[in-house]
Amino acid sequence: MNESSLAAPEVVLLHSNDIHSRLEPAAKMAAYIADTRRTYGSDHVLAVDIGDHMDRMRVETEGSDGLVNIALMNAAGYEVATIGNNEGLTFTPEHLDAAYGEQAKFQTICANFRYGTTGERPKWLMPSTIIKKSRLTLGLIGVTAAFSDFYKLLGWDVTDPLKAVAEQAALLREQVDVLVVMSHLGLPMDRRMAQEISGIDLILGGHTHHLLEEPEYIGQTCVCAAGKFGEYIGRVEIGIDPISTRPTFRAVCVPVAALEEQAEAAAIISGFKAAGERRLSRVIARLSAPLPARAERESPLGNLLAAGLRRWTDAEIGIVNAGQLLGGLAAGDVTAGDIHALCPSPINPCRMKLRGTAIRLAMEQSLLGEFIDKPIRGFGFRGTLLGTLAVDGAEIHWDDAAEPYNKITSILINGQPFDDEREYLVGTIDMFTFGVGYETIKGGTEFRYYLPEFIRDVLERELQDSEALSDSHRLRWIHSDAGSR
């Protein structure tokens, strides 16, 4: 099936994934796609995206509700896309309707994505599609990771992806020469799919950011993935073996860094940046004094966010890692753009019941450099380091000279002695429920997630509360020697 001598492909399939609003690489990809079409002709080239093109960390994406990404994909001539969790979970159904239903010039496919109330798909979404290129008929199935609990809160029903692929594969197999799955499931699931579902010729993967510079062959299925952040664009040259009549693939990942940006795409980015900055220029608060933020120690802005999470979720304790904040705020006007810049992560508030022993251990860990300076990647986090814990509803006395995991001498929760065996209502962030950073927090129960709000929405509300601002300067961590942390 792997034909290295294939000289004149019937189809050149170009695939991108997990660009996460790295818009400049996307503009370079547009130039590469256009150049490939000039070389082979449009009838021989198909460009597809495997999801997570959008990321609200960029002003252009945040300020346009993702429309800059759609405009770039339109300009590049993508013909098919599926949605990733960054599209499905960080934008409302109304945003998706506007982006994919009104603006997209390409087909959007996802077989395991439906409205929760009706079980129907949006008008702009199909489970699969059939496209003819040159002499080949290609069937494409889209599928996305099933974060079912989160999607349910936004009104979506996201079902078992492998079952959905199997159903679509059975429908399409006899109609097409090449059966392709556009999978935003991650490499482990792609491998399982190749092993368990017959009839799939090619899997184009995303979600786990794997770079397969050479494709994997599992049985008769070719598995490809092009990394992350637009660093590579995947290229699969497809032919048909004249003897077996099975498809042949020659797959590579092409580095993008040295390419020139397509002029039209660069202009799109510039225009949306200006519009986004205007939209985010609205003043939401006026500070009479600065609100510093520190990743390595207690600071007012971290306290404000922790208090906001406690109030937002109606919990006894608020807990958040200080690394969520990429900077502090100066005195004067604070705009929506300022908050977006210092808190860009699309992370949601969460409430849980958590045993005191797990809370204490996380607090002890937050006093140690190995946790404070721990690098974190993915799971919605758009910072760099984990940072210490910012807390509210608690007063923690600690001794820096004591041994690790024995530094805390006493804890009060809303003025009452801490009980290691009691379960407390904790307002925190969804990232911790994935076992990231302070891993003991994952051990909670009765999780409740708050969507579509992000923690920057929590911060915005707190910045408008004068009492909350004043209280953010009160110490929660009391050093037994210096009286401060």
C-alpha positions in Angstrom: 0.0 0.0 0.0 2.9 2.3 0.6 4.2 3.2 -2.9 7.4 5.3 -2.7 7.8 5.3 -6.5 4.4 6.9 -7.1 5.3 9.8 -9.4 2.0 11.3 -10.6 -0.6 11.2 -7.8 -4.3 11.2 -8.6 -4.9 13.4 -5.6 -2.8 15.5 -3.3 -4.6 15.7 0.1 -3.3 18.5 2.3 -4.3 18.4 6.0 -3.9 20.7 9.0 -4.8 20.2 12.6 -4.5 21.9 16.0 -3.4 25.3 14.6 -4.8 26.9 17.7 -5.1 30.3 16.1 -1.4 30.5 15.2 -2.7 32.7 12.3 0.7 33.5 10.7 1.5 29.8 10.1 -2.1 29.5 8.8 -1.3 32.3 6.3 1.8 30.4 5.2 -0.3 27.2 4.8 -2.6 29.2 2.5 0.3 30.0 0.2 1.4 26.3 0.2 -2.1 25.2 -0.7 -2.3 27.7 -3.5 1.1 26.7 -4.9 0.1 23.0 -4.8 -3.1 23.8 -6.7 -1.1 25.7 -9.3 1.3 22.7 -9.7 -1.3 19.9 -9.9 -4.6 21.7 -10.8 -7.5 22.2 -8.4 -9.1 18.9 -9.6 -6.2 17.0 -8.1 -5.9 18.8 -4.7 -8.0 18.6 -1.6 -7.4 20.7 1.5 -9.0 19.7 4.9 -8.7 20.7 8.5 -9.0 18.3 11.5 -10.1 20.8 14.1 -8.9 23.1 16.8 -8.1 25.8 14.2 -9.7 28.3 16.6 -8.2 29.4 19.9 -9.5 32.3 21.9 -6.1 33.2 23.2 -5.6 35.3 20.1 -7.2 38.8 20.0 -8.3 38.2 16.4 -10.2 35.0 17.4 -11.6 36.3 20.7 -12.7 39.6 19.1 -14.4 38.0 16.1 -15.9 34.9 17.8 -13.8 32.7 15.5 -14.7 34.4 12.3 -11.1 35.2 11.5 -10.3 31.5 11.4 -13.2 30.9 9.0 -12.1 33.7 6.8 -8.5 32.3 6.6 -9.9 28.8 5.8 -12.1 30.3 3.1 -9.2 32.2 1.6 -7.0 29.1 1.6 -9.7 27.1 -0.2 -10.3 24.4 2.4 -13.1 22.1 1.2 -13.8 20.1 4.3 -13.3 20.6 8.0 -14.3 18.9 11.2 -14.5 20.6 14.6 -12.3 20.1 17.6 -13.0 20.6 21.2 -11.7 24.2 21.0 -14.4 25.0 18.5 -17.1 22.9 20.2 -16.5 23.8 23.8 -15.2 27.4 23.8 -17.9 28.8 21.5 -21.6 28.8 22.0 -24.0 27.1 19.6 -24.9 30.6 18.3 -21.2 31.4 17.6 -20.9 28.1 15.7 -24.1 28.8 13.7 -22.6 32.1 12.6 -19.2 30.7 11.8 -20.0 27.5 10.1 -23.6 28.1 9.1 -23.3 31.6 7.7 -19.6 32.3 6.9 -17.9 29.0 6.0 -17.5 28.2 2.3 -16.4 24.7 3.1 -18.3 21.6 4.2 -18.2 20.8 8.0 -18.5 17.2 9.0 -18.7 15.4 12.3 -20.5 12.1 12.8 -20.8 12.2 16.6 -22.0 15.7 17.2 -25.8 16.5 17.6 -28.2 18.8 19.5 -28.9 17.3 22.9 -32.6 18.3 22.8 -33.6 17.0 19.3 -30.9 14.5 18.4 -30.6 16.3 15.1 -27.5 17.9 13.6 -27.2 21.7 12.8 -28.1 22.5 9.2 -24.4 23.3 8.5 -23.1 19.9 9.8 -23.1 16.5 8.1 -21.6 13.3 9.4 -19.6 12.6 6.3 -19.2 13.7 2.7 -18.2 12.3 -0.7 -15.9 14.3 -2.9 -14.7 13.5 -6.4 -11.1 14.5 -7.3 -9.6 13.5 -10.6 -10.6 9.9 -11.2 -11.1 9.1 -7.5 -14.1 9.2 -5.3 -13.2 10.0 -1.7 -15.4 9.5 1.3 -14.6 11.6 4.3 -15.9 11.0 7.9 -15.4 13.6 10.6 -15.3 12.8 14.3 -14.4 14.7 17.5 -13.4 13.9 21.1 -16.4 13.1 23.3 -16.1 15.4 26.3 -19.7 14.5 26.9 -20.2 16.2 30.3 -18.9 19.5 29.1 -20.8 19.4 25.8 -24.1 18.6 27.5 -23.9 21.9 29.4 -23.8 23.7 26.0 -26.7 21.8 24.6 -24.8 19.2 22.6 -24.9 15.4 22.6 -21.5 14.1 21.6 -21.6 10.3 21.2 -19.2 7.4 21.0 -16.8 8.4 18.2 -15.8 4.9 17.2 -19.4 3.7 16.9 -20.2 6.7 14.7 -17.2 6.0 12.5 -18.1 2.4 12.1 -21.7 3.3 11.1 -20.5 5.9 8.5 -17.8 3.6 7.2 -20.4 0.8 6.5 -22.5 3.3 4.6 -19.7 4.8 2.5 -17.3 1.9 1.8 -18.9 0.6 -1.3 -19.5 4.0 -2.8 -15.9 5.3 -2.7 -12.4 4.5 -3.8 -10.7 5.9 -0.7 -12.3 6.1 2.7 -10.8 8.8 4.9 -11.5 9.6 8.6 -10.8 13.1 9.8 -10.2 12.3 13.4 -10.0 14.9 16.3 -9.6 12.0 18.7 -5.9 11.7 19.3 -3.3 9.1 18.3 -4.2 6.4 20.8 -7.8 6.4 19.6 -6.7 6.6 15.9 -4.7 3.4 16.4 -7.6 1.7 18.1 -9.9 2.8 15.3 -7.5 1.4 12.7 -7.4 -1.9 14.5 -11.1 -2.3 15.2 -13.0 -0.8 12.2 -12.5 -2.4 8.8 -12.6 -0.6 5.6 -10.8 2.6 6.6 -8.0 3.5 4.2 -6.6 6.7 5.7 -6.9 8.4 9.1 -5.9 12.0 9.4 -5.4 12.7 13.1 -5.3 15.6 15.6 -6.1 16.5 19.2 -3.0 15.0 20.9 -0.6 17.1 18.8 1.3 14.1 17.5 3.7 14.6 14.7 4.1 11.5 12.5 6.8 12.5 10.0 6.3 9.0 8.6 2.9 7.5 8.6 2.0 4.5 10.6 0.4 1.5 8.9 -2.0 -0.6 11.0 -3.3 -3.4 8.9 -4.4 -1.8 5.7 -5.0 1.6 7.3 -2.5 4.5 6.9 -2.4 6.8 10.0 -1.1 10.4 9.6 -0.8 13.4 12.0 0.8 16.8 11.4 1.7 18.0 14.9 0.5 21.3 16.3 0.4 25.1 16.0 0.8 25.1 12.2 4.4 24.0 12.4 3.7 21.5 9.6 1.1 20.8 7.0 0.4 17.2 6.2 0.6 16.1 2.6 -0.7 12.7 1.3 -0.2 11.8 -2.4 -2.9 9.3 -3.3 -2.9 6.8 -6.2 -4.4 3.5 -7.0 -2.4 0.3 -7.4 -3.2 -1.0 -10.9 -3.1 -4.7 -9.7 -4.8 -4.7 -6.3 -6.9 -1.6 -7.1 -6.3 -0.5 -3.5 -5.2 3.1 -2.8 -1.6 3.9 -2.4 -0.2 6.6 -0.1 2.9 8.7 0.0 2.7 10.8 3.2 5.0 13.5 4.6 4.8 16.5 6.9 6.0 19.7 5.3 7.6 22.4 7.6 5.9 25.7 7.3 8.3 28.1 9.0 10.3 29.1 5.9 7.3 29.7 3.7 6.0 33.2 2.9 2.6 34.3 4.1 -0.1 34.5 1.5 -0.8 38.2 1.0 -4.6 37.8 1.1 -4.4 35.9 4.4 -2.0 38.4 5.9 -4.5 41.2 5.1 -7.3 39.2 6.7 -5.3 38.8 9.9 -4.5 42.5 10.0 -8.1 43.5 9.5 -9.4 41.2 12.2 -6.7 42.3 14.6 -7.8 45.9 14.3 -11.5 45.0 14.7 -10.7 42.7 17.7 -8.8 45.4 19.5 -11.6 47.8 19.0 -14.1 45.3 20.3 -12.0 44.5 23.4 -11.3 48.2 24.2 -14.4 48.5 26.3 -13.6 49.7 29.8 -14.9 47.3 32.5 -13.4 48.8 35.6 -11.3 51.7 36.9 -8.7 50.8 39.5 -7.5 53.3 42.1 -4.5 51.1 42.9 -2.5 48.4 41.1 -3.4 44.7 41.4 -0.1 42.7 41.2 0.0 39.1 40.2 2.7 36.7 41.1 3.0 33.1 40.1 5.4 32.1 42.9 3.6 33.7 45.9 0.3 35.2 47.1 -0.8 38.3 45.3 -4.0 40.4 45.2 -5.0 39.5 41.7 -4.7 35.8 42.4 -6.7 36.3 45.6 -9.4 38.1 43.6 -9.7 35.3 41.1 -9.9 32.6 43.9 -12.5 34.6 45.7 -14.4 35.0 42.5 -14.4 31.3 41.8 -15.7 30.7 45.4 -18.6 33.2 44.9 -19.4 32.2 41.3 -19.8 28.5 42.3 -21.3 29.2 45.7 -18.6 27.2 47.4 -16.8 27.3 50.8 -13.3 27.5 49.5 -11.9 29.0 46.2 -8.7 27.4 44.8 -6.9 28.3 41.5 -3.3 28.1 40.4 -1.6 31.5 40.2 -0.1 30.6 36.8 -3.4 31.2 35.2 -2.6 34.9 35.4 0.1 36.1 33.0 0.5 39.5 34.6 -1.0 42.1 36.9 -3.1 45.2 36.4 -2.0 48.8 36.7 -4.1 51.5 38.3 -6.5 53.2 35.9 -8.8 51.9 33.3 -9.0 48.1 32.7 -10.4 46.9 29.4 -11.7 43.6 28.2 -8.5 43.3 26.2 -6.4 43.7 29.3 -8.2 40.9 31.0 -7.9 38.7 27.9 -4.2 39.4 27.7 -3.5 38.4 31.3 -6.0 35.5 31.4 -6.3 34.0 27.9 -7.0 30.4 28.8 -10.4 29.0 27.8 -10.8 27.4 31.2 -14.2 27.1 33.0 -15.2 27.4 36.6 -16.0 24.2 38.4 -17.3 23.1 41.7 -16.8 19.8 43.5 -16.8 18.2 46.9 -13.2 17.5 48.0 -11.9 15.8 51.1 -9.8 17.8 53.5 -6.8 15.5 53.1 -6.7 16.2 49.3 -7.0 19.9 50.0 -4.2 19.9 52.5 -1.8 17.9 50.3 -2.4 20.3 47.3 -1.7 23.3 49.6 1.5 21.7 50.9 2.5 21.0 47.3 1.9 24.7 46.4 4.7 25.7 48.8 7.3 23.7 46.8 9.3 24.9 43.9 8.8 21.7 42.0 5.1 22.5 41.7 5.3 26.3 41.5 7.7 26.1 38.5 6.1 23.1 36.9 5.5 23.6 33.1 2.0 22.8 32.0 0.9 22.2 28.4 -2.6 21.6 27.1 -5.9 21.1 28.9 -7.0 24.6 28.0 -4.0 26.2 29.8 -2.4 29.0 27.8 0.2 30.0 30.4 3.6 28.5 31.0 4.0 27.5 34.7 1.6 26.0 37.2 2.3 28.6 39.9 1.4 28.4 43.6 -2.2 28.1 44.8 -4.3 31.2 45.3 -7.1 30.5 47.8 -10.1 32.2 49.4 -12.3 31.1 52.3 -9.1 29.8 54.0 -6.4 31.1 56.3 -3.3 29.0 56.2 -0.4 29.4 58.7 2.9 27.9 57.5 6.6 27.6 58.4 9.0 27.9 55.5 11.8 26.3 57.6 9.8 23.0 58.1 10.3 20.0 55.9 8.3 19.6 52.7 4.8 18.4 53.2 5.0 19.5 56.8 5.1 23.3 56.4 1.5 24.0 57.2 0.9 24.4 60.9 -2.8 25.3 60.8 -5.7 26.0 58.5 -9.0 27.8 59.2 -11.9 27.5 56.8 -14.2 30.6 57.1 -13.0 30.9 60.7 -13.5 27.3 61.6 -10.8 24.7 62.3 -9.9 22.6 59.3 -11.1 19.0 59.3 -9.0 16.6 57.2 -11.8 14.0 57.0 -14.5 16.4 56.0 -15.7 17.0 52.5 -15.7 20.7 51.5 -17.4 22.5 48.6 -14.5 23.8 46.5 -14.8 26.3 43.7 -12.0 25.8 41.3 -11.2 25.2 37.5 -12.0 22.4 35.1 -8.3 21.9 34.3 -7.7 20.3 37.7 -10.4 17.7 37.1 -8.2 16.2 34.4 -5.5 15.5 36.9 -3.2 18.3 35.8 -0.9 20.2 38.1 -2.2 19.7 41.6 -3.4 16.2 41.0 -5.1 15.5 44.3 -7.9 18.0 43.3 -9.0 15.5 40.7 -10.2 13.2 43.5 -13.3 15.3 44.1 -16.9 14.2 43.7 -20.2 15.7 42.5 -18.5 17.9 39.9 -20.4 20.8 38.4 -19.0 22.7 35.5 -20.0 26.2 34.5 -20.2 26.8 30.8 -19.9 28.9 28.6 -18.2 31.2 31.2 -14.4 31.4 31.4 -12.4 32.3 34.4 -11.7 35.7 32.8 -15.5 36.3 33.0 -15.2 35.6 36.8 -12.4 38.0 37.0 -14.3 40.7 35.1 -17.2 40.5 37.6 -14.8 40.7 40.6 -13.1 43.8 39.2 -16.4 45.7 39.3 -16.9 44.9 43.1 -15.2 47.4 45.3 -15.5 45.2 48.4 -13.8 42.3 46.5 -11.0 44.6 45.4 -10.3 45.7 48.9 -10.5 42.2 50.3 -8.0 40.9 47.7 -5.2 42.6 49.6 -5.9 40.6 52.8 -3.4 37.8 53.3 -4.6 34.2 53.1 -1.2 32.6 53.6 0.3 33.7 57.0 4.1 33.0 57.4 4.9 32.0 61.0 8.1 34.1 61.0 7.6 37.1 58.7 3.8 37.5 59.0 3.4 37.4 55.2 4.1 35.3 52.3 
